[in-house]
């Protein structure tokens, strides 16, 4: 999966942080959400690939989307990640009843 993202126009430091976070939670056993490692809006062919899905805690899911937003340089992909990040931000605010 990392090689697919490395081929994109991304900032390496955010890419490295993103994969470190995903790797860190590989054995997480608490409450979790499903997260597509390769964003479906950019890589639709990986939507149903089981290797592209991981389980991460709620707060880490929010941070993953922030990392994805910061990672991309290409305007089209950055716009997609901005939309995804704002969607998850709204969901989290509603869940927290703020």
Buried (B, 14 or more C-beta within 10 A) or exposed (E): BBEEBEEBEBEEEBBEBBBEBBEEBEEEEEEBBEBBBBBBBBBEEBEEEEEBBBBBBBEBBBBBBBBBBBBBEEEEBBEBBBEBBEEBEEBBEEEEEE
